[in-house]
Amino acid sequence: MTPRRPPLPADLFDEVCPSSLLPFRFGDKWAPLVLACLEDGPRRFSELRVPLRRVTPKVLTQSLRGLERDGFVSRTVHADPRQGVDYALTPLGRSLLEPLAAACAWAAEHWDELLDAHERGTAREPAAG
C-alpha cells in the first residue's frame, strides 16, 4: 500500500482568493486551486473536497475532468474499491506550478488594483431581474 500524504488543511484557501481576480485563467476558475492541492502528491476526491469546500462536487468533477483531458492531471482507479480513485499531477501539470505561482505573486502584488477594477466592473453590471 502506498503511504498517504498528510491531509490538506481545511483553511488552505481563503474565501477571497487572488486566483479569482486573475485576468487570465489556467483552465477553469477552480483549476489553479486543484493544481495547488495536488502539488504534494496524489489525492482522493474526498481529500480535495476539504480545502475546496466552496466548490460543488459537480464542478470539482468537471474541473478534474478538464485538467485530465488537457494532460495536467492523471486519474488512477485502484483495483481494490477501498482504495478508490486518486488524482495526481502529471509532469506537464507539475511544470505549470511555477507559472501559476508567478501569476499568484503578480495578483498579490496588484491585489488592490484588481479588487478596485473588479468592484467598478461589478457596479456597472445591470441589475438582475
Long-range contacts (C-beta under 8 A, 24 or more apart in sequence): 1-83, 2-42, 5-40, 5-41, 5-42, 5-43, 7-47, 7-50, 8-37, 8-43, 8-47, 8-48, 8-50, 8-51, 9-50, 9-51, 10-50, 10-51, 10-53, 11-51, 12-36, 12-37, 12-51, 13-51, 13-52, 13-54, 15-54, 18-104, 18-107, 18-108, 18-111, 18-114, 19-104, 19-107, 21-107, 21-111, 21-114, 21-115, 21-118, 22-103, 22-107, 22-114, 23-114, 24-103, 26-96, 26-99, 26-100, 26-103, 27-63, 27-66, 27-67, 27-70, 27-72, 28-62, 28-63, 28-66, 29-63, 30-55, 30-59, 30-60, 30-63, 31-63, 31-66, 31-67, 31-72, 32-100, 32-103, 32-104, 34-60, 34-63, 34-64, 34-67, 34-73, 35-67, 35-72, 35-73, 35-89, 35-93, 35-96, 35-97, 35-100, 36-97, 36-100, 38-73, 38-87, 38-88, 38-89, 38-93, 39-89, 39-97, 41-88, 42-76, 42-86, 42-87, 42-88, 43-86, 43-87, 43-88, 44-84, 44-85, 44-86, 44-87, 45-84, 45-85, 45-87, 48-87, 67-93, 72-96
